[in-house]
Amino acid sequence: MATHGASWHSVSPIRANGFRCCVSNYYFSDDPLKEGDSFHVTSFRGRPEQKFRDIVLRADAALRMGIRSVFAKGIKDNPHRYERKP
């Protein structure tokens, strides 16, 4: 699935008693899929009926993006970041 600054995707609400587990693998390209795309933090949104949750999640994404504009690599070391070997 392509992800870029304008891509949308979602999952269905949980309708059973239990937990949903998610494993995400990201593969990065040297070139963006869309011309003009740049770095952005992963953001989450509320469903249409979840107005308050959507506002909180948008604020969260804006705050995290603001932090990344000051601290390019974030404020906490990510042990899951893999460096490309030359």
N, C-alpha and C positions, 0 to 999 in steps of 0.2 A: 504494500500500500504506500503510495507516495504521500509524504508529509511535507508541507511547505507553509508559508505564512497565511495562505488562504484556504488550506484544506480542512475539511470537517469530517469527523467520524465519531461513532458512538457505540455504546453497548446497551443491551436491553436491561431494564430493571430486573433485580433479583426477585423471582416469584416463588421461591422455595425456601424452606427453613434450612439455613446453612450459610456457607460462605462462598464467595467467588474468589478464585485465585487467578492472577494474571501474570504471565511472563511476557515481557516485551524485549525484543531484540532490535536494535537500531543499527543500520548500516549507513555509513556516511560516504558521500561522494565528494570529489574534489570540486565539482561544478554544481551550482544550484539547479533545481529542476525548472524554476521560473526565473527569468531575467529580473534582476533587482532584488531578489530575496536576500535577506541577511539573517544573522543569528536572532533567535527569539526563544524565550523560555517556554517550556511546555505549559499550556494553560488548559484549564478545565472550565466547563460551563454547567450551569444548572439547566434542567429541562424547562420547557416553556411554562409549566405550572409551578416551577420552583424559583419565583422571582427574587426572593431574598437571598437564597443560595447563589444565584447567578451574580448578584451584585457583590457578594462577599468574594466569590471566586475571581471575578474580574479585578477587584481591588487587590487580591492576593497576587495575581499575575502581574499587574502594574507595579506593585511593590517589588516583587522579585526581579522584574526587568530593570527597575530603577537601581536596585543594588548591583545588578550585573553591569550597568553602564558605568558605575564607579569602580567596582571590583570585577575586572574582566573574567577572572576564573572563579568567581564566587567568594564567599567568606569562610567556607569550610572545605577542606581538602576532600576530594572525591576519590576514594580508593578504587572505584570501578572505571576510572578513566584510563584508557589504553592509548599509549603513544605509538604513532607510526614509526616503524624502523626505517632508516634511510636505505 
